[in-house]
Amino acid sequence: MDFRALVRIAHHRRALLRHDRWTREQLISHQSRELASLREFACLKSAFYYRFHEGRADCPLEELPVLAREEFERGALDIETDRSATARVSHAVEAAVAAASRERVLAWAGLAPGFAQWFDPVRSTVYGAPAAGPYGGPYSASPRMRFRHLDAARPAADLSRELNDWQPAFIRTTADRALALAREQLDGALRITPAIVSLEGALLTPETRWIIEEAWGTAVFDAYTADGLGVLAAECAEHRGLHLCEDLNVIEIVDAEGHAVAPGVFGERVLVTSLYRRARPLIRYELRDRVRLAARACPCGRPFRLIDGLEPGPRGAR
């Protein structure tokens, strides 16, 4: 990765961490500005959105049509706003924001790579194939982390040997796979000492969390990601739920009819509007996950809402 990319990531990471100190009012004001800019840009630059939002320029977000995955795939080429050198710059900025978002989540979990990790990246493992999605890309991560991807279909003995050799400080996987690795550790076949275990997919049960923490003596941090969209929510050290990354996305949790649900009630769908993507905008992109907003705020003081229930929908591997 070139020096300019590293500088961009560091810049965006600092900005995202400053957002942790915003008030809720500051966050909502930021969302309003970025959403207005995004909608204007999309309708001017994207042939798809020019048609899809025709006659709705003054409608509130919740009255815009939902962008289903099938609709996205049919209109993928028209959704692109530019195929020139300008688009390449836009993609580079978006990649930097996505990497910075990953680094912020690590900071929330207490693993904040320093300057030295630009040259000696944290050894990390992704257990299971990365999911493809609307951007078609694999799991995107910080350049300060050196990833090794492990196929979930491999025998446990092979995985243990490779992990014992690799000795990752950070593991990202799903709860069921982490549980299997934890049992290998407790049985003595696996001998690793990760500092952070980050889980994605359905939220952890207390029993699974206890077994994983017993195996490695380290905290477990849940995260909610979605096919190619990066981190949508993640746990902080308070472990009261997952903070929605609302400075980067507007996230609507709705019922089957598309109406917002109250905290404490599971929604039937999640609608994501990515505030920073311009090369290929996503406005009200549908995820078929059942998510529940927490009724209480997190004592950490961050302005982002919490979710405390998640049942991933049928979108394939996560």
PyMOL commands that set and color helices and strands:
alter all, ss='L'
color gray80, all
select helices_A, chain A and resi 3-19+24-45+47-52+61-63+69-74+76-79+85-108+115-118+156-166+175-187+206-216
alter helices_A, ss='H'
color red, helices_A
select strands_A, chain A and resi 122-127+145-150+170-174+196-200+220-226+230-235+242-244+249-254+269-274+285-287+290-293+306-311
alter strands_A, ss='S'
color yellow, strands_A
deselect
rebuild
show_as cartoon
